[in-house]
Amino acid sequence: MSERRPTVVIVGGGFGGLAAAKALRRSPVRVMLVDRTNHHLFQPLLYQVATSTLSPAQIGSPLRSILGRYGNITILMGEVTGIDLERRCVVGNNADRQQVPLPFDYLILATGARHSYFGHDEFAAHAPGLKSLADAAAIRNKILGAFEQAEAEDDPSKHQDLLTFVIVGGGPTGVELAGAIAVLVGKTLRSEFRRINPASARILLIDRGPRVLASFSERLSAAAKARLERLGVEVRLGSSVEHVDEMGAVVNGERITTRTVIWAAGVAASPAGKWLQAPTDHSGRVRVANDLSVPGQPNVFVVGDTASLDEDGHPLPGVAQVAMQQGRYVAKLILRRLAGQPAPPPFRYFDKGSLAVVGKGFAVLQSRKVRLSGFVAWLAWAAVHLEFLGQSNLRVSVFVQWVWTYLTGTRGSRVIIESSAPPTCPVPTPAEAASPKSGP
Amino acid sequence: MSERRPTVVIVGGGFGGLAAAKALRRSPVRVMLVDRTNHHLFQPLLYQVATSTLSPAQIGSPLRSILGRYGNITILMGEVTGIDLERRCVVGNNADRQQVPLPFDYLILATGARHSYFGHDEFAAHAPGLKSLADAAAIRNKILGAFEQAEAEDDPSKHQDLLTFVIVGGGPTGVELAGAIAVLVGKTLRSEFRRINPASARILLIDRGPRVLASFSERLSAAAKARLERLGVEVRLGSSVEHVDEMGAVVNGERITTRTVIWAAGVAASPAGKWLQAPTDHSGRVRVANDLSVPGQPNVFVVGDTASLDEDGHPLPGVAQVAMQQGRYVAKLILRRLAGQPAPPPFRYFDKGSLAVVGKGFAVLQSRKVRLSGFVAWLAWAAVHLEFLGQSNLRVSVFVQWVWTYLTGTRGSRVIIESSAPPTCPVPTPAEAASPKSGP
């Protein structure tokens, strides 16, 4: 054990990769954790950054401040481009664009998933998704910027386009975004503009299926939909987005003119399946064995959103709990194997339940036995998310912000920060003092 | 008074513009406040965002949340491109790049200043300055990214270049940045890396003059320099930066290889002087009359960093206090003139004193009678900055963060957020397990 510790390379510092790394701390392996960013992202609250309640740093914890004190863990910020299974190397680019290999004895791929444009990747330019802090900052700039542009726009006929927000996808992310935008316009921004009425904003939530929050019970889906509609959100079910461009979207043949389309639909797994040349499901997730290893590669594991595993005939959902439990499972399996102990029983997901927020002070909660909607579910949501947020200083600051926002409507992070050159925004003629020389 | 209220256009929501707008709230004028961003920036703490102690939102307050509740104030986010004095219009571009005029009866220009590259604007690409939240985020990414790149770099000979930080300018911004970087590497990052020792970072502070903090007394300058040196900062006085490129800087003929040069020197005023075609000083500041009006334009005023005014034979310094007092003065003057009252006496600056922080728990304080350096000055600095920060929720969150950082060394905002595509960073071979097939 003392001579040469085996190396476990973990790619991805999300819920799955971080859980594996934590379970391997202070153990007789060297851990190399590779991530494109320097932080673990608490994705369940990303919509609150996109709607300016929380700051990016409140849900992004530097991987080094979580794991840096454990001497057997090395953290590398970098981009993985492939895997060489023969030589047992992860391959990445260095700063000079040269390929450099990172050898492993065990490999855990926890590279996650993004949303899917269902074959229409050209929508991406006009309908950003929400997966990273950069995404959230871009969407926040877009939403807040729309109100600024409308206020500075002389021509009232352009106001409604600017104040129309289309959210594609009725899963938890879409529902939470739509509800948060509704509260933003109805409470926070209400009395701060002179030429526009923020509360006149139109918020549309589009989904192909027959109900929102399809993974919840029908009763909870209906409760969420009713709550969204009470907040002023137009919920359009059974509706397909056929086209998106800079002028708006086409939904079931109808053109909706808007400057803001946000994409929260579909799942496209990371390219881990391509790296491994392993069988994948229709979303690109690697079909793993019931010990989460890649068939034929007993030392290579895939966990979380980029793994595909059925349990009792149903695929496991792409949620944080699955990824965390899988990360811990693989860490335990590796340590047992190294200690010469028998393998653990096949992976089983323990479903602790699901939660989704709708607007302010309202959530839906579904666990094995409980179905709950309303304020109590929202308290449960808040408690669970604070519990899982991890670092105690973040817990305190998020809790304080939530109480503050709940009581006053004030958001914590309403700055528009454009990188590099500031945008050229309109400085209009006030309508009530139009310049005499304007006109054709 | 009831028929048509005169319009006061204020360009710039910094200390001067915001003070003027606040002083005109609930008064018998219409106020149009135009800013390129949506927030008032508390610039004195910008270096703490650049060194990852504070989040951008902790020092950026939306102008609408400060002023939005006053019905006579309209806030417009936009870019001003010129002034038409004949037609009494501020000219800006709208979203379609058409010029649109904004008529005024009174105009207050509070458009600030940037740093100056002393005629070498080509340095800008490699030596960013620190004036906006976007600047601070870029510098934070650069500093934190340098440590990430070094940790991921196989070749130890490249480590020292990455871990060398050159700060140009020994004024308060340069001194505060250098001290904060020294504390960052010596405390926060100390034990989180495996291949590099963050404490081995080299921090250079360069200034052309004979001492740092030249606006303070000689004794305080010497105390600040001694403190910087104790923190490990190399202070190079009487040194000129002759060249900056992607490989580093040339200082007094010596090439210093580094990836990080930060520019905190010089003053270049906004183009307000050009817009007005008014006489300016060598930094481009508009020479104003002693009531802050532009000579020959009794209804046009310039305040803050973009105004040039001598008092007792010395030019007023470019600090927040001057801008705020000038903004309030002009607001008062306009209201008196509208009310038919006599003009106020010429503007006089009341100097409440100056403060600068050096590292952790140490500041220098200079006011009319007091000269102080050390911990007590630092407490005074903290109290004054919390007092002036404005909104009470920000005060609380900044105070809590400072206490937390002081006690634990933990920073509040250490996320690297790259806009759009993630950077390609190195994934190296671990030095201790080099691939057998590497080499020429």
Interface residues (C-beta under 8 A of the other chain):
Chain A: T7 M32 V34 R36 T37 N38 H39 S55 P56 A57 Q58 G60 P62 R64 S65 G68 R69 G71 T74 I75 L76 M77 G78 E79 V80 R87 C89 V90 V91 G92 N93 N94 A95 R97 V100 P101 L102 P103 L133 A134 A137 A138 L144 G145 E148 Q149 E151 A152 E153 D154 L189 S191 E192 F193 R194 R195 N393 V396 S397 V400 W404 T410 G412 S413 R414 V415 I416 I417 E418 S419 S420 P422 P423 T424 C425 P426 V427 P428 T429 P430 A433 S435
Chain B: T7 M32 V34 R36 T37 N38 H39 S55 P56 A57 Q58 G60 P62 R64 S65 G68 R69 G71 T74 I75 L76 M77 G78 E79 V80 R87 C89 V90 V91 G92 N93 N94 A95 R97 V100 P101 L102 P103 L133 A134 A137 A138 L144 G145 E148 Q149 E151 A152 E153 D154 L189 S191 E192 F193 R194 R195 N393 V396 S397 V400 W404 T410 G412 S413 R414 V415 I416 I417 E418 S419 S420 P422 P423 T424 C425 P426 V427 P428 T429 P430 A433 S435 S438
